[in-house]
Amino acid sequence: MKKLILLLALVATVAMTRGQATEKSPDQRAKHITKMLQKRLNLTADQATQVNAIYLTQATKVDSLKANRSPDKKLNHLTMKTILLTTHERMIAILNDSQKQQYTDWENSVKERQKAKKDTIGARP
């Protein structure tokens, strides 16, 4: 009986460990998004460097916000929204017209996926 309990505890521990995603550094996240956007938007080398800097700034600010959350949830939400809006504005400033449309379409698809995921999670019994 003890062996069975220990085995179940071990299985549960392994399952929980696998379920936890390792958090990437701001630099890793910025590089990942830059690489993806470089392919999607056909960025020049100069644009890719600027995009990396923009997303590195965003990732750093988001990490700082998560580490120093205010008890006021509305303030946290407003701060996050401001960070994302600043990123959007900086991105739009460096893209050409075609890239701007593709970037806006990509942002909208990301928002839709997040909403669908949120709705799915909220629908669980």
Residue pairs with C-beta under 8 A, 6 or more apart in sequence:
24 32
26 56
26 59
26 60
26 62
26 63
27 56
27 59
29 55
29 59
30 52
30 53
30 55
30 56
30 58
30 59
31 52
33 51
33 55
34 48
34 51
34 52
34 55
37 43
37 48
37 51
37 103
37 106
38 48
38 51
40 102
40 106
41 47
41 95
41 99
41 102
41 103
41 106
42 99
43 51
43 99
47 94
47 95
47 99
50 94
51 91
51 94
54 87
54 90
54 91
54 94
55 87
57 87
58 83
58 84
58 86
58 87
61 83
62 80
62 83
65 76
65 79
65 80
65 83
69 76
70 76
70 79
88 107
91 103
92 100
92 103
95 103
